[in-house]
């Protein structure tokens, strides 16, 4: 089976490597902050959707977050104990 291309690499083809790297940097920072917050309340964030756009009213154009972040509509929050049980099962069932 052919290996799937990482979504960020697909985006880089559309917006260029520099902007693609900025989206990656912002995504990781948002996830880092959210992981700290969710750990404080014994949750984990296994999946979230972030949507970015390009603000061309400034020079140079800037990557901006364009939608809600970390809501129940675009993220999954799981109890950490439940996540541990599920992730162990996924590791056992995974085929690479």
BELNORWO-V733430 format. One record per backbone hydrogen bond with DSSP energy under -0.5 kcal/mol. CO is the residue of the C=O (numbers start at 1). NH is the residue of the N-H. If there is no record, write none. Layout:
BEGIN
co:CO nh:NH
co:CO nh:NH
END
This chain:
BEGIN
co:6 nh:9
co:6 nh:10
co:7 nh:11
co:8 nh:12
co:9 nh:13
co:10 nh:14
co:11 nh:14
co:11 nh:15
co:12 nh:16
co:16 nh:20
co:17 nh:21
co:18 nh:22
co:19 nh:23
co:20 nh:24
co:21 nh:25
co:22 nh:26
co:23 nh:27
co:24 nh:28
co:25 nh:29
co:26 nh:30
co:27 nh:31
co:28 nh:32
co:29 nh:33
co:30 nh:34
co:31 nh:35
co:32 nh:36
co:33 nh:37
co:34 nh:38
co:35 nh:39
co:36 nh:40
co:37 nh:41
co:38 nh:41
co:38 nh:43
co:39 nh:42
co:42 nh:80
co:44 nh:46
co:44 nh:78
co:47 nh:76
co:51 nh:66
co:51 nh:67
co:53 nh:64
co:54 nh:56
co:55 nh:58
co:55 nh:62
co:62 nh:55
co:64 nh:53
co:71 nh:74
co:71 nh:75
co:74 nh:49
co:76 nh:47
co:78 nh:44
co:79 nh:83
co:80 nh:84
co:81 nh:85
co:82 nh:86
co:83 nh:87
co:84 nh:88
co:85 nh:89
co:86 nh:90
co:87 nh:91
co:88 nh:92
co:89 nh:93
co:90 nh:94
END
